[in-house]
């Protein structure tokens, strides 16, 4: 695989594919939330981010999931799911890091 004209090591590609595959294997009831939180992280456009950064998307996530009355706890839960999948890393005290 090539990114921005630079070849990417095959192990890196395999690891990223494995993470994506894990995300696809989540139950549908979680997948929507998980993907929506992941998209919010990507929209931040930075590798290091905080829980407060993600809370900025609270109203948008509430609109996407109107039946959920506990958006902030759900955000925290989904950050934990993303961490367990290896898509983000917890760096302490409400701070996270996108690997790579």
Sine and cosine of phi, psi and omega as CSV:
sin_phi,cos_phi,sin_psi,cos_psi,sin_omega,cos_omega
0.00,0.00,0.52,-0.85,-0.02,-1.00
-0.80,-0.60,0.69,-0.72,0.06,-1.00
-0.79,-0.61,0.82,-0.57,-0.01,-1.00
0.80,0.60,0.61,0.80,0.05,-1.00
0.98,0.20,0.11,0.99,-0.03,-1.00
-0.90,-0.44,0.79,-0.61,0.03,-1.00
-0.90,0.43,0.65,-0.76,0.04,-1.00
-0.97,-0.23,0.70,-0.71,-0.02,-1.00
-0.84,0.54,0.66,-0.75,-0.10,-0.99
-0.87,0.49,-0.54,0.84,0.03,-1.00
-0.92,0.40,-0.60,0.80,0.04,-1.00
-0.90,0.44,-0.70,0.71,0.02,-1.00
-0.88,0.47,-0.70,0.72,0.01,-1.00
-0.88,0.47,-0.68,0.74,0.02,-1.00
-0.89,0.46,-0.69,0.72,0.01,-1.00
-0.91,0.42,-0.66,0.75,0.03,-1.00
-0.89,0.45,-0.65,0.76,0.01,-1.00
-0.88,0.48,-0.67,0.74,0.03,-1.00
-0.90,0.44,-0.69,0.72,0.00,-1.00
-0.89,0.45,-0.63,0.78,0.01,-1.00
-0.90,0.44,-0.64,0.77,0.03,-1.00
-0.88,0.47,-0.64,0.77,0.02,-1.00
-0.90,0.45,-0.66,0.75,0.00,-1.00
-0.91,0.41,-0.42,0.91,-0.03,-1.00
-1.00,0.06,-0.05,1.00,0.07,-1.00
-0.90,0.43,0.50,-0.87,0.07,-1.00
-0.87,0.48,0.56,-0.83,-0.02,-1.00
-0.81,0.59,-0.54,0.84,-0.01,-1.00
-0.90,0.43,-0.47,0.88,0.04,-1.00
-1.00,-0.09,-0.52,0.85,-0.15,-0.99
-0.83,0.56,-0.69,0.73,-0.02,-1.00
-0.86,0.50,-0.76,0.65,0.02,-1.00
-0.88,0.47,-0.72,0.70,-0.05,-1.00
-0.87,0.49,-0.72,0.69,0.01,-1.00
-0.91,0.40,-0.61,0.79,0.01,-1.00
-0.91,0.42,-0.64,0.76,0.05,-1.00
-0.93,0.36,-0.64,0.77,0.04,-1.00
-0.89,0.46,-0.67,0.75,0.06,-1.00
-0.88,0.48,-0.64,0.77,0.04,-1.00
-0.88,0.48,-0.68,0.74,0.03,-1.00
-0.87,0.49,-0.73,0.68,-0.01,-1.00
-0.88,0.47,-0.61,0.79,-0.02,-1.00
-0.92,0.39,-0.38,0.93,0.07,-1.00
-0.88,0.47,-0.55,0.83,0.04,-1.00
0.96,0.29,0.45,0.89,0.04,-1.00
-0.59,-0.80,0.47,-0.88,-0.02,-1.00
-0.97,0.26,-0.64,0.77,0.01,-1.00
-0.99,-0.12,0.77,-0.64,0.01,-1.00
-0.53,-0.85,0.25,-0.97,-0.04,-1.00
-0.88,-0.48,0.24,-0.97,0.09,-1.00
-0.85,0.52,-0.63,0.78,0.03,-1.00
-0.87,0.48,-0.61,0.79,0.06,-1.00
-0.85,0.52,-0.68,0.73,-0.04,-1.00
-0.96,0.29,-0.54,0.84,0.06,-1.00
-0.87,0.49,-0.35,0.94,0.05,-1.00
-0.89,0.45,-0.34,0.94,0.01,-1.00
-1.00,-0.09,0.14,0.99,-0.09,-1.00
-0.83,0.56,-0.75,0.66,-0.04,-1.00
-0.92,0.40,-0.60,0.80,0.04,-1.00
-0.91,0.42,-0.69,0.73,0.02,-1.00
-0.92,0.39,-0.58,0.82,0.05,-1.00
-0.90,0.44,-0.62,0.78,0.04,-1.00
-0.92,0.39,-0.64,0.77,0.02,-1.00
-0.94,0.35,-0.49,0.87,-0.07,-1.00
-0.76,-0.65,0.94,0.35,-0.14,-0.99
-0.90,0.43,-0.35,0.94,-0.01,-1.00
-0.99,0.16,-0.22,0.97,-0.03,-1.00
-1.00,0.03,0.88,-0.48,0.00,-1.00
-1.00,-0.09,-0.01,1.00,-0.06,-1.00
-0.81,-0.58,0.91,0.43,-0.13,-0.99
-0.92,0.40,-0.72,0.70,-0.03,-1.00
-0.88,0.47,-0.72,0.69,0.08,-1.00
-0.87,0.48,-0.58,0.82,0.01,-1.00
-0.92,0.38,-0.62,0.78,0.07,-1.00
-0.86,0.51,-0.74,0.67,0.00,-1.00
-0.88,0.48,-0.65,0.76,0.04,-1.00
-0.87,0.48,-0.69,0.72,-0.05,-1.00
-0.94,0.33,-0.53,0.85,0.11,-0.99
-0.88,0.47,-0.62,0.79,0.04,-1.00
-0.92,0.40,-0.65,0.76,0.04,-1.00
-0.88,0.48,-0.73,0.69,0.01,-1.00
-0.88,0.47,-0.60,0.80,0.06,-1.00
-0.91,0.41,-0.70,0.71,0.00,-1.00
-0.90,0.44,-0.49,0.87,0.05,-1.00
-0.99,0.17,-0.14,0.99,-0.01,-1.00
0.99,0.15,0.22,0.98,-0.01,-1.00
-0.99,0.11,-0.37,0.93,0.12,-0.99
-0.64,-0.76,0.26,-0.96,0.07,-1.00
-0.83,-0.55,0.64,-0.77,0.08,-1.00
-1.00,0.07,0.81,-0.59,-0.02,-1.00
-0.93,-0.36,0.13,0.99,0.11,-0.99
0.96,-0.27,0.55,-0.83,0.09,-1.00
0.75,0.67,0.78,0.63,0.08,-1.00
0.97,0.25,0.31,0.95,0.00,-1.00
-0.89,-0.45,0.56,-0.83,-0.07,-1.00
-0.71,-0.71,0.23,-0.97,-0.03,-1.00
-0.61,-0.79,0.72,-0.69,0.17,-0.99
-0.99,0.15,0.81,-0.59,0.03,-1.00
-0.92,0.39,0.33,-0.94,0.10,-1.00
0.83,-0.55,0.00,0.00,0.00,0.00
